[in-house]
Amino acid sequence: MRSRFLLDLTTPEVEANLSGGGKTALLPIGCVEMHGPHQPIGTDTFVALGVAKGLADACDALILTGLHKKRT
């Protein structure tokens, strides 16, 4: 599979994954908050996406569109 990210795949690629036994989808969730002047506000989301990529490769999963949660 050329990508684990659902948004990168075509419908036939998703169908092939599902018909080939794919049963797992990961939903990365990251906080959007300031980390000082030296890091982007999406740092937590980037970490969540990286962890999801590693897990997806290990367990043949797809990665759904991530959620971005602001700190309240």
VENVENNOR-V833541 format. One record per residue. N is the residue number from 1. D_FIRST is the distance of its C-alpha to the first C-alpha in Angstrom with 2 decimals. Layout:
BEGIN
n=N d_first=D_FIRST
n=N d_first=D_FIRST
END
This chain:
BEGIN
n=1 d_first=0.00
n=2 d_first=3.78
n=3 d_first=5.58
n=4 d_first=7.13
n=5 d_first=10.03
n=6 d_first=11.03
n=7 d_first=13.12
n=8 d_first=10.56
n=9 d_first=8.88
n=10 d_first=10.93
n=11 d_first=12.72
n=12 d_first=11.35
n=13 d_first=7.67
n=14 d_first=9.46
n=15 d_first=11.68
n=16 d_first=9.34
n=17 d_first=8.20
n=18 d_first=11.95
n=19 d_first=13.28
n=20 d_first=11.38
n=21 d_first=13.31
n=22 d_first=11.57
n=23 d_first=14.82
n=24 d_first=14.60
n=25 d_first=14.53
n=26 d_first=16.04
n=27 d_first=18.66
n=28 d_first=19.59
n=29 d_first=23.29
n=30 d_first=25.18
n=31 d_first=28.78
n=32 d_first=29.99
n=33 d_first=33.10
n=34 d_first=34.99
n=35 d_first=34.55
n=36 d_first=37.39
n=37 d_first=37.63
n=38 d_first=35.23
n=39 d_first=31.95
n=40 d_first=30.12
n=41 d_first=30.64
n=42 d_first=26.91
n=43 d_first=26.85
n=44 d_first=26.33
n=45 d_first=23.43
n=46 d_first=21.76
n=47 d_first=22.34
n=48 d_first=20.97
n=49 d_first=17.69
n=50 d_first=17.54
n=51 d_first=18.36
n=52 d_first=15.80
n=53 d_first=13.01
n=54 d_first=14.52
n=55 d_first=14.90
n=56 d_first=11.43
n=57 d_first=10.18
n=58 d_first=13.22
n=59 d_first=13.10
n=60 d_first=9.59
n=61 d_first=10.65
n=62 d_first=10.10
n=63 d_first=12.53
n=64 d_first=15.19
n=65 d_first=17.48
n=66 d_first=19.76
n=67 d_first=23.44
n=68 d_first=26.08
n=69 d_first=29.34
n=70 d_first=32.50
n=71 d_first=34.99
n=72 d_first=38.16
END
